[in-house]
Amino acid sequence: MSDKDPGRDDLAGDTAAHSNPDEPAGPDGDAGPPRAPAARARRRRFLRWTAIGAASVVLLGGAGAAWLYHDLVGGIDQKHVGGQLGSNRPKKLNKSLNILLLGSDTRSGGNAEYAADGVSGARSDTAILLHLSPNRDQAVGISFPRDSMVKIPECKKDGGGTVPAQFGMLNSAFSLAGPTCTWKTLEGLTGIHIDHFVQIDFSGFKRMVDALGGVQICVDKPVNDPRAELHLKAGKQTVKGTQALGYVRARYSLGDGSDLERIQRQQKFMAAVVDKATSGSVLTDPAKTYKFLKAATKSLTTDDGLDLATMKKLADGLKGMDAGKVRFVTVPVEGYAPDPNRVQWNQQQAKPLFDAIRHDNDLPAAPAKPGPAEQAPPDPGKVAVTVVDAGAPKAAVQRALKQLAKRGFKVAAKTGKAAPAAESRLVYNPSAEAQASALARDVPDALLTADGSAPAGGVRLVLGRNGVHFAPQTLNKIKGGVKAGQKNPCA
């Protein structure tokens, strides 16, 4: 398909496979990136914007607030997906949540102003798989280039009938049979079970950004692009409405002209949205919260499985997520030989990335009695650990010391000794409960044991004959990408 084909929008063209954007974020078997500090965890919370109405449930705490739910969530267009995904789907392995986020380039309704040169219909202008870890303490969004050449399975259409399996660009799956076809395509290609989808159009995107009061960006030189309705000065600035939409969609006036570079720019913008939505007064001022949620839900389509119960469960689970734990990466790609304007996925690099998402296993819950401020557990670097040998094999003791150090804990150089025991325990003074909670995430099978006589300055990992099992660090093996929680967009 050429640049002049009617199936393309005029603001975003083909992917230049020969361009040299930053290296796509791929997996790496080495130690993962350092964990972000949790000092601002209470005011930098990850807003449930990606799960649409989930945050609205927070407003439903008192009796008589049901009208808020109907006003906000009742306006969302919900799509019945039963039977359209087929029976041969990837198995759900744990309690993680995977939500497919789709930016539609439809020109219908309020988006008619973007119609040009005979462009009609709708495609998935943006496709991101948002992964929320089982404990809701990390989130990773994987971007899939719209011009990726992929196998599209047979899909059922909304009005009846089917479209045959075929090979083509990823964004054409949406135009063939709607969001469920993109859903089915990505499940088949990644092996990741997707739980829900959320679709937003141009107008909805603009309203969300405006409701936040704009989002801060940075450009290295002035931009004057009438085609994208984009006019920016050099340096740090706040964009709203049409300018914000032009910034995330423009191709020829920003970067190297490739779709991969545009994806990276979109990821930085989304990280800035997360920062803006989780800081300041957006979540503390009811009027601003309502305004943002009203904008977020006005132009959305979701699957009918994203109901009130699911939203409430999601909102409850996301309360402690820090913005710095949100990261956006891009599926690794390589040139597509038959057409230099297209790309294909690098399967060798993509498989470990998909495996990390698929096998992000459950982590232990925090101690039953939360801390006074319900703060997130401290980073490993702030947790002092003493390993105590209570009958564990020597190799198990050495492995524990090595793993704890590798994961960033402050490990005492000298190990302790205790009477042999069958089970391994994590012994802590009640005053060190937060440190114990942090360590418990990495050693899920050690019994949490509060002991008033234990030293108050740290935690003791007492290794019994059964040794200890360390939780996998699958997500931390995903390298690169764009992280939320960064202060300066020009950095």
Secondary structure per residue as TSV (DSSP state, phi and psi in degrees):
chain	resnum	aa	ss	phi	psi
A	1	M	-	360.0	127.9
A	2	S	-	-85.4	172.4
A	3	D	T	-62.6	-22.5
A	4	K	T	-95.5	2.7
A	5	D	S	-63.4	144.3
A	6	P	T	-67.4	-14.1
A	7	G	T	-77.5	0.0
A	8	R	S	-111.1	144.8
A	9	D	-	-86.0	158.0
A	10	D	S	-83.6	-4.7
A	11	L	S	-98.3	-16.4
A	12	A	S	-138.6	111.4
A	13	G	-	-99.5	-152.5
A	14	D	-	-71.4	159.6
A	15	T	-	-79.8	130.0
A	16	A	-	-88.3	98.7
A	17	A	T	-65.7	-23.3
A	18	H	T	-85.6	-1.2
A	19	S	-	-70.1	167.7
A	20	N	-	-123.9	66.1
A	21	P	-	-71.3	175.4
A	22	D	S	-56.2	150.9
A	23	E	-	-57.7	128.5
A	24	P	-	-57.0	142.1
A	25	A	-	-71.0	116.2
A	26	G	-	-124.2	173.2
A	27	P	B	-75.2	160.7
A	28	D	-	-149.3	128.6
A	29	G	S	-73.1	-9.3
A	30	D	S	-75.9	-179.4
A	31	A	-	-57.2	142.3
A	32	G	-	-75.7	177.8
A	33	P	-	-68.1	154.9
A	34	P	-	-63.2	146.7
A	35	R	-	-74.7	142.8
A	36	A	-	-71.6	146.0
A	37	P	-	-61.1	150.9
A	38	A	-	-107.9	15.0
A	39	A	T	-62.3	-29.8
A	40	R	T	-105.5	26.2
A	41	A	T	-61.0	-31.9
A	42	R	T	-76.1	-25.4
A	43	R	T	-110.4	-6.3
A	44	R	S	-115.7	62.9
A	45	R	B	-86.2	147.6
A	46	F	-	-79.6	103.7
A	47	L	-	-61.4	144.7
A	48	R	G	-79.9	39.5
A	49	W	G	-66.8	-32.3
A	50	T	G	-75.4	-18.1
A	51	A	G	-103.4	24.4
A	52	I	G	42.2	-112.7
A	53	G	G	-66.8	1.3
A	54	A	G	-56.0	-44.9
A	55	A	G	-66.3	-26.4
A	56	S	G	-63.6	-24.6
A	57	V	G	-63.8	-27.9
A	58	V	G	-59.1	-29.3
A	59	L	G	-79.6	-2.8
A	60	L	G	-101.2	21.9
A	61	G	-	-65.5	-35.1
A	62	G	S	-98.0	156.8
A	63	A	T	-66.1	148.5
A	64	G	T	86.9	2.9
A	65	A	-	-97.6	11.1
A	66	A	H	-60.4	-30.0
A	67	W	H	-62.5	-30.1
A	68	L	H	-63.2	-42.9
A	69	Y	H	-60.8	-46.9
A	70	H	H	-67.5	-33.0
A	71	D	H	-69.3	-40.7
A	72	L	H	-85.0	-58.4
A	73	V	G	-78.8	-29.4
A	74	G	G	-63.0	-21.1
A	75	G	G	-85.2	-6.0
A	76	I	S	-77.3	135.1
A	77	D	E	-82.3	113.2
A	78	Q	E	-102.1	136.6
A	79	K	E	-110.6	129.9
A	80	H	-	-77.2	122.2
A	81	V	-	-110.2	-1.5
A	82	G	T	-56.0	127.6
A	83	G	T	87.2	-18.2
A	84	Q	T	-83.4	-17.9
A	85	L	S	-91.2	-10.9
A	86	G	-	80.1	177.0
A	87	S	S	-100.4	-17.6
A	88	N	-	-91.3	68.2
A	89	R	-	-106.7	156.3
A	90	P	-	-60.3	144.9
A	91	K	-	-77.1	139.9
A	92	K	-	-79.7	119.8
A	93	L	-	-95.7	-18.6
A	94	N	S	-157.6	-165.1
A	95	K	S	-95.2	14.7
A	96	S	-	-67.9	163.4
A	97	L	E	-126.6	127.5
A	98	N	E	-117.7	118.8
A	99	I	E	-119.8	125.5
A	100	L	E	-86.1	117.5
A	101	L	E	-100.1	123.8
A	102	L	E	-121.6	127.2
A	103	G	E	-98.7	112.3
A	104	S	E	-89.3	141.0
A	105	D	-	-102.0	30.3
A	106	T	-	-58.7	144.1
A	107	R	-	-107.0	14.4
A	108	S	S	-87.2	164.5
A	109	G	G	59.0	-130.1
A	110	G	G	-68.8	-5.5
A	111	N	G	-99.0	9.7
A	112	A	G	-61.2	-27.2
A	113	E	G	-64.1	-17.0
A	114	Y	G	-93.2	-1.2
A	115	A	-	-72.9	135.4
A	116	A	-	-158.8	148.8
A	117	D	T	54.6	34.7
A	118	G	T	77.1	9.4
A	119	V	-	-70.1	129.5
A	120	S	-	-142.3	-178.7
A	121	G	S	75.3	-160.4
A	122	A	-	-151.2	143.8
A	123	R	-	-132.5	167.1
A	124	S	E	-85.6	94.9
A	125	D	E	-64.0	-31.3
A	126	T	E	-138.6	136.8
A	127	A	E	-134.0	118.0
A	128	I	E	-131.6	131.7
A	129	L	E	-98.8	109.2
A	130	L	E	-91.4	119.6
A	131	H	E	-105.8	123.3
A	132	L	E	-108.3	121.3
A	133	S	-	-63.0	158.6
A	134	P	T	-52.7	-40.2
A	135	N	T	-86.1	3.9
A	136	R	S	54.9	36.0
A	137	D	S	-109.5	-1.9
A	138	Q	-	-146.0	150.9
A	139	A	E	-140.1	137.3
A	140	V	E	-130.9	128.0
A	141	G	E	-107.7	121.6
A	142	I	E	-99.8	119.5
A	143	S	E	-89.1	137.9
A	144	F	-	-115.9	116.9
A	145	P	-	-54.5	134.6
A	146	R	T	-62.6	-28.0
A	147	D	T	-96.5	18.2
A	148	S	B	-66.6	132.9
A	149	M	E	-86.7	118.0
A	150	V	E	-140.0	167.1
A	151	K	E	-86.3	121.2
A	152	I	E	-102.4	123.9
A	153	P	-	-75.1	172.4
A	154	E	-	-63.6	132.4
A	155	C	E	-128.1	146.0
A	156	K	E	-87.8	138.0
A	157	K	-	-88.8	156.1
A	158	D	T	-60.4	-43.1
A	159	G	T	-85.7	9.7
A	160	G	S	104.9	157.3
A	161	G	-	86.3	172.5
A	162	T	E	-134.3	159.8
A	163	V	E	-111.5	137.8
A	164	P	-	-70.2	158.4
A	165	A	-	-61.7	144.4
A	166	Q	E	-159.8	171.5
A	167	F	E	-111.9	127.8
A	168	G	E	-174.2	-169.3
A	169	M	E	-70.9	146.1
A	170	L	T	-57.6	-41.5
A	171	N	T	-69.5	-14.3
A	172	S	H	-74.3	-19.3
A	173	A	H	-59.7	-38.4
A	174	F	H	-65.9	-44.3
A	175	S	H	-70.1	-26.0
A	176	L	H	-73.6	-46.1
A	177	A	H	-151.4	27.9
A	178	G	-	79.2	-173.0
A	179	P	H	-61.9	-30.7
A	180	T	H	-67.4	-26.3
A	181	C	H	-72.9	-39.7
A	182	T	H	-63.8	-42.7
A	183	W	H	-55.9	-52.6
A	184	K	H	-63.7	-39.1
A	185	T	H	-61.9	-49.5
A	186	L	H	-69.6	-34.4
A	187	E	H	-61.5	-44.2
A	188	G	H	-67.0	-35.3
A	189	L	H	-80.1	-33.2
A	190	T	H	-98.4	-23.1
A	191	G	-	74.6	11.5
A	192	I	-	-98.7	129.0
A	193	H	-	-73.2	123.2
A	194	I	-	-100.6	131.4
A	195	D	-	-90.8	-39.0
A	196	H	E	-149.5	166.2
A	197	F	E	-130.5	151.4
A	198	V	E	-134.2	126.9
A	199	Q	E	-120.0	133.9
A	200	I	E	-132.8	146.7
A	201	D	-	-105.2	-177.1
A	202	F	H	-56.7	-48.0
A	203	S	H	-63.3	-40.5
A	204	G	H	-64.2	-38.8
A	205	F	H	-61.6	-46.5
A	206	K	H	-62.0	-42.2
A	207	R	H	-63.6	-39.6
A	208	M	H	-63.2	-45.2
A	209	V	H	-65.1	-41.0
A	210	D	H	-64.4	-38.0
A	211	A	H	-64.5	-26.1
A	212	L	T	-83.0	-5.1
A	213	G	T	82.7	18.4
A	214	G	-	92.7	165.2
A	215	V	E	-128.8	140.1
A	216	Q	E	-82.9	132.7
A	217	I	E	-130.8	179.1
A	218	C	E	-147.0	130.9
A	219	V	E	-124.8	146.4
A	220	D	S	-83.7	-12.0
A	221	K	S	-153.2	160.1
A	222	P	-	-60.2	147.4
A	223	V	E	-123.6	128.9
A	224	N	E	-133.7	93.0
A	225	D	E	-126.2	88.6
A	226	P	G	-59.5	-31.5
A	227	R	G	-61.7	-38.3
A	228	A	G	-98.2	6.4
A	229	E	T	52.8	44.5
A	230	L	E	-123.1	119.3
A	231	H	E	-136.6	108.5
A	232	L	E	-128.7	146.5
A	233	K	-	-87.0	165.8
A	234	A	S	-74.6	147.7
A	235	G	E	98.7	-163.6
A	236	K	E	-81.0	136.1
A	237	Q	E	-163.3	166.1
A	238	T	E	-107.4	131.3
A	239	V	E	-115.9	148.6
A	240	K	-	-135.5	170.5
A	241	G	H	42.0	-126.1
A	242	T	H	-60.9	-35.9
A	243	Q	H	-63.8	-42.6
A	244	A	H	-63.8	-43.5
A	245	L	H	-64.4	-43.1
A	246	G	H	-62.7	-37.3
A	247	Y	H	-64.2	-43.0
A	248	V	H	-80.9	-15.3
A	249	R	H	-109.0	-21.4
A	250	A	-	-61.1	147.2
A	251	R	-	-126.3	-44.4
A	252	Y	S	-81.4	-23.7
A	253	S	S	-97.8	-5.0
A	254	L	S	-131.8	142.1
A	255	G	T	68.1	-153.0
A	256	D	T	-98.1	7.9
A	257	G	S	87.4	-0.8
A	258	S	-	-92.3	155.7
A	259	D	H	-68.9	-29.1
A	260	L	H	-66.0	-39.9
A	261	E	H	-66.5	-37.9
A	262	R	H	-65.1	-37.7
A	263	I	H	-60.8	-44.3
A	264	Q	H	-62.3	-38.0
A	265	R	H	-65.5	-40.5
A	266	Q	H	-63.2	-38.7
A	267	Q	H	-64.0	-41.7
A	268	K	H	-64.0	-37.4
A	269	F	H	-66.6	-43.2
A	270	M	H	-64.0	-37.5
A	271	A	H	-61.8	-38.8
A	272	A	H	-67.6	-35.3
A	273	V	H	-63.0	-44.4
A	274	V	H	-58.9	-45.3
A	275	D	H	-60.2	-46.4
A	276	K	H	-66.7	-39.3
A	277	A	H	-75.2	-19.9
A	278	T	T	-108.0	8.1
A	279	S	S	-131.3	176.6
A	280	G	T	66.1	-142.6
A	281	S	T	-104.5	6.7
A	282	V	T	-60.0	-40.5
A	283	L	T	-93.3	-12.6
A	284	T	T	-100.7	-19.4
A	285	D	-	-99.5	110.1
A	286	P	H	-54.5	-37.9
A	287	A	H	-65.7	-42.7
A	288	K	H	-68.7	-38.4
A	289	T	H	-60.6	-47.3
A	290	Y	H	-62.4	-42.0
A	291	K	H	-60.7	-43.3
A	292	F	H	-66.0	-45.7
A	293	L	H	-65.3	-38.0
A	294	K	H	-61.8	-42.5
A	295	A	H	-66.6	-38.8
A	296	A	H	-68.9	-29.9
A	297	T	H	-98.9	-2.4
A	298	K	H	-77.7	-27.0
A	299	S	T	-127.0	39.8
A	300	L	E	-113.0	148.1
A	301	T	E	-125.0	134.3
A	302	T	E	-134.8	170.2
A	303	D	E	-76.6	155.4
A	304	D	T	-73.4	-5.0
A	305	G	T	-80.2	-12.8
A	306	L	-	-86.2	71.7
A	307	D	-	-93.9	-175.3
A	308	L	H	-58.9	-44.6
A	309	A	H	-62.1	-42.0
A	310	T	H	-65.7	-42.3
A	311	M	H	-62.3	-43.6
A	312	K	H	-64.4	-42.6
A	313	K	H	-62.2	-41.2
A	314	L	H	-66.4	-44.7
A	315	A	H	-61.5	-42.0
A	316	D	H	-62.3	-38.7
A	317	G	H	-76.3	-19.0
A	318	L	T	-96.6	2.5
A	319	K	T	-60.2	-31.6
A	320	G	T	-101.3	8.8
A	321	M	-	-81.0	126.3
A	322	D	B	-83.5	145.8
A	323	A	G	-58.1	-30.6
A	324	G	G	-68.3	-10.1
A	325	K	G	-94.4	7.8
A	326	V	E	-103.6	127.5
A	327	R	E	-136.5	145.9
A	328	F	E	-119.5	128.7
A	329	V	E	-128.3	171.0
A	330	T	E	-120.9	138.7
A	331	V	-	-60.0	133.3
A	332	P	-	-61.1	133.3
A	333	V	E	-129.8	169.0
A	334	E	E	-146.3	170.8
A	335	G	E	-64.7	146.9
A	336	Y	-	-103.0	108.0
A	337	A	T	-54.4	-43.6
A	338	P	T	-65.6	-21.4
A	339	D	-	-148.3	109.4
A	340	P	T	-65.4	-11.7
A	341	N	T	-90.1	4.5
A	342	R	-	-123.0	165.9
A	343	V	E	-130.4	163.9
A	344	Q	E	-131.8	157.1
A	345	W	E	-73.4	141.3
A	346	N	-	-82.6	98.3
A	347	Q	H	-63.1	-34.4
A	348	Q	H	-63.7	-38.4
A	349	Q	H	-86.0	-29.6
A	350	A	H	-74.1	-34.0
A	351	K	H	-58.8	-47.8
A	352	P	H	-61.9	-32.7
A	353	L	H	-63.7	-47.3
A	354	F	H	-65.4	-38.1
A	355	D	H	-62.8	-39.6
A	356	A	H	-62.5	-39.5
A	357	I	H	-71.0	-43.6
A	358	R	H	-66.0	-37.2
A	359	H	T	-104.6	26.5
A	360	D	-	-72.3	88.8
A	361	N	-	-74.6	163.0
A	362	D	-	-58.9	142.6
A	363	L	-	-110.4	158.0
A	364	P	-	-66.8	150.0
A	365	A	-	-73.0	158.1
A	366	A	-	-67.0	162.9
A	367	P	-	-50.3	146.9
A	368	A	S	-56.5	-35.5
A	369	K	S	-95.0	107.5
A	370	P	-	-69.6	161.1
A	371	G	-	-66.3	166.8
A	372	P	T	-58.7	-33.4
A	373	A	T	-108.3	6.5
A	374	E	-	51.8	41.3
A	375	Q	-	-80.7	155.7
A	376	A	-	-65.9	149.5
A	377	P	-	-56.8	149.2
A	378	P	-	-67.9	164.6
A	379	D	-	-68.0	154.5
A	380	P	G	-53.2	-34.9
A	381	G	G	-62.8	-15.4
A	382	K	G	-103.9	9.0
A	383	V	-	-112.3	116.0
A	384	A	E	-89.0	125.7
A	385	V	E	-124.7	132.3
A	386	T	E	-113.8	123.8
A	387	V	E	-86.7	130.4
A	388	V	E	-119.2	124.7
A	389	D	E	-83.9	114.6
A	390	A	S	-122.4	49.3
A	391	G	S	98.4	5.1
A	392	A	-	-73.7	151.8
A	393	P	-	-58.5	146.4
A	394	K	H	-56.3	-39.1
A	395	A	H	-64.0	-34.7
A	396	A	H	-67.9	-36.9
A	397	V	H	-65.2	-45.8
A	398	Q	H	-64.3	-39.4
A	399	R	H	-65.4	-40.6
A	400	A	H	-62.1	-44.4
A	401	L	H	-59.7	-43.3
A	402	K	H	-67.3	-43.7
A	403	Q	H	-65.9	-42.2
A	404	L	H	-62.0	-43.5
A	405	A	H	-65.8	-40.6
A	406	K	H	-63.5	-32.8
A	407	R	T	-87.3	2.3
A	408	G	T	95.7	5.6
A	409	F	-	-74.4	153.3
A	410	K	E	-85.4	95.3
A	411	V	E	-94.0	129.7
A	412	A	-	-64.2	137.9
A	413	A	S	-66.2	-31.0
A	414	K	S	-103.9	129.0
A	415	T	-	-85.6	152.4
A	416	G	E	-93.7	176.2
A	417	K	E	-135.6	137.4
A	418	A	-	-143.0	165.9
A	419	A	-	-59.3	142.4
A	420	P	-	-54.2	141.1
A	421	A	-	-141.3	153.3
A	422	A	S	-75.6	-40.2
A	423	E	S	-106.7	147.8
A	424	S	-	-84.2	145.2
A	425	R	E	-132.9	155.6
A	426	L	E	-115.0	100.8
A	427	V	E	-98.0	131.0
A	428	Y	E	-147.1	149.1
A	429	N	-	-73.7	140.4
A	430	P	G	-49.6	-29.2
A	431	S	G	-71.5	-16.4
A	432	A	G	-106.2	28.2
A	433	E	H	-61.4	-39.2
A	434	A	H	-63.5	-40.1
A	435	Q	H	-65.7	-40.1
A	436	A	H	-63.0	-38.7
A	437	S	H	-62.7	-40.6
A	438	A	H	-64.6	-42.8
A	439	L	H	-69.2	-33.8
A	440	A	H	-62.0	-26.0
A	441	R	T	-65.4	-29.7
A	442	D	T	-96.2	-20.9
A	443	V	-	-124.9	76.0
A	444	P	T	-66.3	-23.3
A	445	D	T	-98.1	5.6
A	446	A	S	-85.7	129.2
A	447	L	E	-70.4	124.7
A	448	L	E	-70.5	122.7
A	449	T	E	-133.2	110.1
A	450	A	E	-80.1	135.0
A	451	D	-	-143.9	113.7
A	452	G	T	-63.3	-20.7
A	453	S	T	-89.8	-3.7
A	454	A	S	-73.5	151.2
A	455	P	-	-56.3	142.0
A	456	A	T	-83.8	-12.4
A	457	G	T	-87.7	4.0
A	458	G	S	-178.3	-160.8
A	459	V	E	-129.4	143.9
A	460	R	E	-107.5	126.2
A	461	L	E	-98.5	100.9
A	462	V	E	-89.7	111.5
A	463	L	E	-91.7	111.2
A	464	G	-	-84.9	-170.0
A	465	R	T	-64.2	-24.7
A	466	N	T	-82.6	-1.2
A	467	G	-	66.4	-150.5
A	468	V	-	-149.7	147.3
A	469	H	-	-108.7	128.4
A	470	F	-	-94.2	134.3
A	471	A	-	-64.1	142.8
A	472	P	-	-66.1	145.7
A	473	Q	-	-103.5	48.9
A	474	T	T	-58.7	-50.3
A	475	L	G	-65.8	-31.3
A	476	N	G	-71.7	-7.8
A	477	K	G	-85.1	-10.0
A	478	I	B	-81.1	116.2
A	479	K	-	-101.7	162.1
A	480	G	-	76.7	-159.0
A	481	G	S	85.5	-169.9
A	482	V	E	-117.3	128.2
A	483	K	E	-104.2	142.7
A	484	A	S	-76.8	172.5
A	485	G	-	88.6	8.8
A	486	Q	-	-91.5	133.9
A	487	K	S	-74.4	-44.2
A	488	N	-	-108.3	112.8
A	489	P	T	-66.1	-17.4
A	490	C	T	-88.0	-7.6
A	491	A	-	-68.3	360.0
